[in-house]
Amino acid sequence: MTFEVEQYLPDALLERIRGRAADVDRDNAFPHDDLDDLRAAGYLSILVPADRGGSGLSLAQASQLQQRLATASPATALAVNMHLVWTGVAKVLRDRGIDDLAFVQTGAAAGEIFAFGISEAGNDLVLFGSDTDAAPRADGSYAFTGTKIFTSLAPVWTQLGLHGLDTASPDGPRMVYGFVPRSDAVLTRDDWDTVGMRGTQSRTTELHGAVAPADRVVRRIAPGPSPDPIVFGIFSVFEILLASVYTGVARRALDLAVEAARSRRSKRTGAAYSQDADIRWRIADIVLAYDALGPQLAALADDVDAQTDHGGRWFSLLSGLKHRATTTAKRIVDEAILVAGGSAYFADHELGRLYRDVLAGLFHPSDPESAHAAAATAWLGPLEN
Ligand SMILES: Cc1cc2nc3c(=O)[nH]c(=O)nc-3n(C[C@H](O)[C@H](O)[C@H](O)COP(=O)(O)OP(=O)(O)OC[C@H]3O[C@@H](n4cnc5c(N)ncnc54)[C@H](O)[C@@H]3O)c2cc1C
């Protein structure tokens, strides 16, 4: 069957989401209406296989859709991204014969919203360590105590996928990955007031012994770099879908720059700025940068879908993709702003909003330091002590 992005994200839906984005940003609100519309359109289960009630799309197809969604509202796309990451991890594992996250797939198809509770203050080990305590209980469940930061979808999630460190078990320490339902043991602070990506409402989450039932404890692995499929699953799907969101931001900035170049007129020459040699060069520069993003996303997403084995190169390939997409998107928004001129400096101008939103791309893992470290290690070998 041919894949058409319009089938999953029709133009009318996209325009509704675009029409709300400025209000969501100004009000620092969660885009509940966007989520309702996306849920009704089946968007939350695009990566769930058909035999479990979803659309059965590939990661490459989801990447195209997330690029498209981000052109309408970067914050909505980034928030939904976190849910799509878990459904994508479930798919990557199942494709490789590990069906530990089947409940994520059936849950997403039934309307559950999965949030991504990985980030912790100052934890630059990210997946390889955690300051959250994962306390084993007699029935195989785990109680998680700690603080997660930047939990997108904070007002709406029903299941939080997270990690913590089990130091109590005889085979410990072990990194434990599990899913806790929303309960009294989870406290969400109302502390999201950022310069951009305001609609993600990525608030701080306090865990006070929040319990992941035994059948929701999906993995126990040694801390540190690990070949475990859950690490590859999270890393690959996260980096690819995240890069997709910021590539969509870049695309929107390009479209707005073209619009501005056509509509602004020079008093000096009387001609539209689209006829100005310097502005043409700027637009061309954006196009030359933007055109590289889609193909690299498609190629790596296809490789994950096809289970191509890049061995130890995977990490630098994926972190490099995320790094290039987010830094290029930032540069493209900068250029687009210069094309649009001073009006873009107003807080309610869409390019002004994209300028604030695109900044967030630099902070997500893999940050520039770890992307460079992975690339250097891939080509020079590890640092010698
Ligand atoms: C828009 C957006 C959405 C995101 N959504 C998610 C999500 O859904 N799930 C998720 O897991 N992550 C999410 N992230 C988190 C992101 O991926 C990074 O983990 C986050 O940006 C922190 O980056 P950092 O390591 O540079 O920050 P850090 O340097 O770790 O700083 C983050 C916070 O921790 C404090 N801090 C830093 N060091 C310490 C310390 N030693 N002791 C105490 N406090 C300290 C800082 O003051 C700051 O408030 C999101 C980020 C953004 C920008």
The ligand as an SDF file (V2000), in Angstrom:
LIG
                    3D

 53 58  0  0  0  0  0  0  0  0999 V2000
   11.3750   21.0930   25.3870 C   0  0  0  0  0  0  0  0  0  0  0  0
   12.0290   19.9390   26.0530 C   0  0  0  0  0  0  0  0  0  0  0  0
   11.3130   18.7850   26.2740 C   0  0  0  0  0  0  0  0  0  0  0  0
   11.9050   17.6990   26.9160 C   0  0  0  0  0  0  0  0  0  0  0  0
   11.1760   16.5640   27.1490 N   0  0  0  0  0  0  0  0  0  0  0  0
   11.7310   15.5390   27.8140 C   0  0  0  0  0  0  0  0  0  0  0  0
   10.9590   14.3830   28.1590 C   0  0  0  0  0  0  0  0  0  0  0  0
    9.7730   14.2850   27.8300 O   0  0  0  0  0  0  0  0  0  0  0  0
   11.5470   13.3960   28.8620 N   0  0  0  0  0  0  0  0  0  0  0  0
   12.8560   13.4640   29.2600 C   0  0  0  0  0  0  0  0  0  0  0  0
   13.3290   12.5230   29.8680 O   0  0  0  0  0  0  0  0  0  0  0  0
   13.6210   14.5460   28.9530 N   0  0  0  0  0  0  0  0  0  0  0  0
   13.0760   15.5740   28.2510 C   0  0  0  0  0  0  0  0  0  0  0  0
   13.8270   16.6890   27.9770 N   0  0  0  0  0  0  0  0  0  0  0  0
   15.1180   16.8250   28.6770 C   0  0  0  0  0  0  0  0  0  0  0  0
   16.3290   16.9450   27.8310 C   0  0  0  0  0  0  0  0  0  0  0  0
   16.3770   15.9360   26.9810 O   0  0  0  0  0  0  0  0  0  0  0  0
   17.5720   17.1700   28.7050 C   0  0  0  0  0  0  0  0  0  0  0  0
   17.7590   16.1740   29.6040 O   0  0  0  0  0  0  0  0  0  0  0  0
   17.4360   18.4580   29.4490 C   0  0  0  0  0  0  0  0  0  0  0  0
   17.3540   19.4880   28.4830 O   0  0  0  0  0  0  0  0  0  0  0  0
   18.5750   18.6950   30.4170 C   0  0  0  0  0  0  0  0  0  0  0  0
   19.6910   19.0190   29.6980 O   0  0  0  0  0  0  0  0  0  0  0  0
   21.0950   19.2820   30.3830 P   0  0  0  0  0  0  0  0  0  0  0  0
   21.7970   18.0000   30.6490 O   0  0  0  0  0  0  0  0  0  0  0  0
   21.7990   20.2610   29.5150 O   0  0  0  0  0  0  0  0  0  0  0  0
   20.6680   19.9880   31.7020 O   0  0  0  0  0  0  0  0  0  0  0  0
   21.2570   19.8810   33.1460 P   0  0  0  0  0  0  0  0  0  0  0  0
   22.6090   20.4820   33.1560 O   0  0  0  0  0  0  0  0  0  0  0  0
   21.1070   18.5180   33.6950 O   0  0  0  0  0  0  0  0  0  0  0  0
   20.2480   20.8870   33.8470 O   0  0  0  0  0  0  0  0  0  0  0  0
   18.8820   20.6010   33.9680 C   0  0  0  0  0  0  0  0  0  0  0  0
   18.3760   21.1210   35.2980 C   0  0  0  0  0  0  0  0  0  0  0  0
   19.0480   20.4540   36.3500 O   0  0  0  0  0  0  0  0  0  0  0  0
   19.7210   21.3740   37.1860 C   0  0  0  0  0  0  0  0  0  0  0  0
   21.0160   20.7690   37.5380 N   0  0  0  0  0  0  0  0  0  0  0  0
   22.0560   20.5490   36.7230 C   0  0  0  0  0  0  0  0  0  0  0  0
   23.0600   19.9470   37.3860 N   0  0  0  0  0  0  0  0  0  0  0  0
   22.6110   19.7520   38.6410 C   0  0  0  0  0  0  0  0  0  0  0  0
   23.1650   19.1430   39.7880 C   0  0  0  0  0  0  0  0  0  0  0  0
   24.3780   18.6060   39.7770 N   0  0  0  0  0  0  0  0  0  0  0  0
   22.4000   19.1140   40.9000 N   0  0  0  0  0  0  0  0  0  0  0  0
   21.1750   19.6460   40.9250 C   0  0  0  0  0  0  0  0  0  0  0  0
   20.6020   20.2320   39.8700 N   0  0  0  0  0  0  0  0  0  0  0  0
   21.3070   20.2900   38.7510 C   0  0  0  0  0  0  0  0  0  0  0  0
   19.8740   22.6300   36.3540 C   0  0  0  0  0  0  0  0  0  0  0  0
   19.9330   23.7790   37.1660 O   0  0  0  0  0  0  0  0  0  0  0  0
   18.6130   22.6020   35.5330 C   0  0  0  0  0  0  0  0  0  0  0  0
   17.5250   23.1350   36.2310 O   0  0  0  0  0  0  0  0  0  0  0  0
   13.2620   17.7830   27.3290 C   0  0  0  0  0  0  0  0  0  0  0  0
   13.9870   18.9580   27.0910 C   0  0  0  0  0  0  0  0  0  0  0  0
   13.3890   20.0330   26.4640 C   0  0  0  0  0  0  0  0  0  0  0  0
   14.2090   21.2600   26.2320 C   0  0  0  0  0  0  0  0  0  0  0  0
  1  2  1  0
  2  3  1  0
  2 52  2  0
  3  4  2  0
  4  5  1  0
  4 50  1  0
  5  6  2  0
  6  7  1  0
  6 13  1  0
  7  8  2  0
  7  9  1  0
  9 10  1  0
 10 11  2  0
 10 12  1  0
 12 13  2  0
 13 14  1  0
 14 15  1  0
 14 50  1  0
 15 16  1  0
 16 17  1  0
 16 18  1  0
 18 19  1  0
 18 20  1  0
 20 21  1  0
 20 22  1  0
 22 23  1  0
 23 24  1  0
 24 25  2  0
 24 26  1  0
 24 27  1  0
 27 28  1  0
 28 29  2  0
 28 30  1  0
 28 31  1  0
 31 32  1  0
 32 33  1  0
 33 34  1  0
 33 48  1  0
 34 35  1  0
 35 36  1  0
 35 46  1  0
 36 37  1  0
 36 45  1  0
 37 38  2  0
 38 39  1  0
 39 40  1  0
 39 45  2  0
 40 41  1  0
 40 42  2  0
 42 43  1  0
 43 44  2  0
 44 45  1  0
 46 47  1  0
 46 48  1  0
 48 49  1  0
 50 51  2  0
 51 52  1  0
 52 53  1  0
M  END
$$$$
